[in-house]
Amino acid sequence: MKNVYQTVRQPVLTEKSTILREETGVYCFKAHLNANKIEIARAVEELFDVKVADVRTCKVRGKNKRMGRFLGKRPNWKKAWVRLAPGSKEIDLFETN
């Protein structure tokens, strides 16, 4: 992956990820399906100017959905949990300028 904005797509903001972020400093992101842990760590370090200690990933299968009588499928995506190094600043996900 060349572009950091394609590697790390968006933060995952759920109740579980918010609790995890506040208690342990682990941030959850949607990542490109073909991105590996090293690329994700480099992208987060470059985007947010922090030091990454650890990255965990999993592939999330898209669900089958129906629109009336037609069957469709949501796309597969990758979830990445990024743990920051001790002493690193926090990532501000809700920046207001």
Buried (B, 14 or more C-beta within 10 A) or exposed (E): BEEBEBBBBEBBEEEEBEEBBEEEBBBBBBBBEEBBBEBBBBBBBEBBEBBBBEBEBEEBEEEEEEEEEEEEEEEEBBBBBBBBEEEBEEBEEEEEE
